[in-house]
Amino acid sequence: MSENTHDKLPIRMLHDRVLVRTDSPEGERRSGGGILIPATAAVGRRLAWAEVVAVGQNVRTVEIGDRVLYDPEDRAEVEVRGVAYVLMRERDLHAVAADRFQDASGATGLYL
């Protein structure tokens, strides 16, 4: 899959690289109960969700459109056509959301 692109991105990913777009901008967020948590609030190491928008030819476990879990502290950011993306290696992904694995009985919601 050497030419996988999202919205005709003018780049081609190499080797085991994965380009993702984060689900939500960093900053304020809401808890499950609706409480507003300011961006300055101290939290432990928190993983983030993102959507895969491009993959290199050696990527084996994720596809474009997958939702993946990654560590935002271990990332390299890049801006393409005014949109911020995160570039990482496939091995730096922690999990894939099980949207495409729903056929499996007893699925846990994550493919680890």
Buried (B, 14 or more C-beta within 10 A) or exposed (E): EEEBBBEEBEEEBEEBBBBBBBEEEEEEBEEEEEEEEEEEEEEEEEEBBBBBBBBBBBBEEBEBEBBBBBBBEEBEEEEBEEEEBBBBBBEBBEBBBBEEEEEEEEEEEEBE
